[in-house]
Amino acid sequence: MSLVIAYRDKTNGMYYIAGDSAVSIGNAGKNVLGSCSKKVFRAYNHPDILIGVVGDFRYSPLFANVDLFEGYDQTFSEADEYRFMHNTVSPRLCKTINDDARIEAVKDNDKYYDFEVLIVTKNGIYDIDKDFSVATYDTDHTAIGVGRITADAILH
């Protein structure tokens, strides 16, 4: 079961992100222990941005080693930051995946991606899904992965 949770502490306004440590290879039921494929990490060249990834284990190291946030400005308003995630970060995720020959899955003659990304910044929590759509939430928490429903119930 994969799970990444992002949470804002109402008392101090700080955002936190955490994930489980298990990494498995697809549906093979094989766990990868001591994997370099961490689910939660700091954005490349932007230590103030935290990222959590669930899905295919190959996405985490790919996203961790590319500057997805070049041009990001910490003074962005919430609206400008959302536009940056939608217009810049999401297309960069798509390009990064498409440029990497190791990741390509086809389902029903269409490209198929198996990932979901949580991004935590000073302004909020963003969720980029496998269709590259960007969501933000009006709650102080969200979760991604198979364990999301349980985590949301507990945090709510």
N, C-alpha and C positions, 0 to 999 in steps of 0.2 A: 504494500500500500504506500503510495507516494503522498506526501503532504508538505506544503509550504504555507506558512501563515504569516501575514503582515498585520501589524497592530499598532495603533497610536495610543499612547498613555495620555489620558485626559488631564492628569495632574500636572505634567510637565511639557506636553506637546511633542514629546519625542516619539519617533517611529521605530519599530523593531520588526525584524523578519527572522524566521527560523524555519528549519525543515528537518525532516527525518533523515537519517544517515544511510538508509538502505538504497542500493542501486542495483537494479536487475537488468538482465539483457532480454528485452522484448518479452514475448510470451513463453520463453524457454524455461522460466522458473529458476534461472541461475543467478545467484547473487554475486556481485562484484565487491569483494571486501578490499578495503584500502584503496579504493578507486580514486583516481585523480579527477573524477567527474563529480564535483561537489554540486549540490543542489542550490546552495546559497553562497553568494560571493559579492565582492565589491566590483563595480563597473570599471572596466579598463580605462585608466587615466582619469577616473572620476570617483575617488574613494568615498565621496559623500553620497553616492547613489548605490543602493543595494539591490541585488537581483536574485530572484529565486526561480528555478526552472523545474518543471516536472515533465515527464514524457520520455521519449527516447534519450538514453543516456549520452548519446553523441552530441547533443545540442549544448549542454552546459560548458564543456571546454571550448567549443566553438564561440559561443557568446562571450565567454570570459576573456577571450584573447583578441577581441576586435573593439575598436572605439566606436561604439554605437551612439555615443552622446557628444560627438564633436560638434561644437557650436552651442552646446547647452550653457545657459546663463542662470546662475543661482538666483538672480534677481527677477526671473520670470514671474509674472502673476500666475495664478492657478489656470486661468484661461489660456495664456500664452504657453504654459507648460504642457497643457493637454494638446494644443495644436502642434507643439514640437514632437510629442510622443506620436501623434497621428500622422503628421506630415514628414517626419524625419526618422524617428527611431523605428517605427513599424516597417517602412520601406527598407531601411538598412538591415533589419532582421531578415526580411525576405531575400534581399540581395546576397547577404552573407550565406544563407542556406543554399541559394541557387548557384553561387560561385563555388561551393564546396562539393566536389564530385563524390565524396564519401556518403553524402546524405541525399538519397533520392528514393522515394517510395512512390509507387503508382498503384492506385486503387480505382477500378472501373475506368481505366484509360485517362485518369486525371492525376496530377501530382497530389500527393497526400503527405501531410506533415503531422507528426505526433509530438506536440509540445504545447506548453502554456507557460507564460512568463509573468511573474509579479515584479514590478519595479517600485521601489520605495524612494521617494525624494523628500525634501523638506516640506513640500506642498501637499503630498498625498501619496496614494497608492494607485498604481495603474496595472491593469491586467491586459496582456496582449495574448490573444488566443491563436490557435493554429491557422485560422483564416486571416490573421494579421489585423483583426479588429481590435480597437483599443477601448477599454471600459475603465471608468473610475467610479468610486462608490461614495455615497453620502453617509456611510457608517465609519466607525473607527477601526474596522478590521475586515479582512477577507481572507479566504484560503483558496488554494488551488490543489488539484490532485484528487485521487480517489477518496481521500479522507475529508474532503471539504465540507460535506454535509454535517458530519459529526463535529468538526472543528467550529463551524459556524453556529451550530446549536449550543455548544459549550461557551463560546465567546459572546453570544447574544444574551 
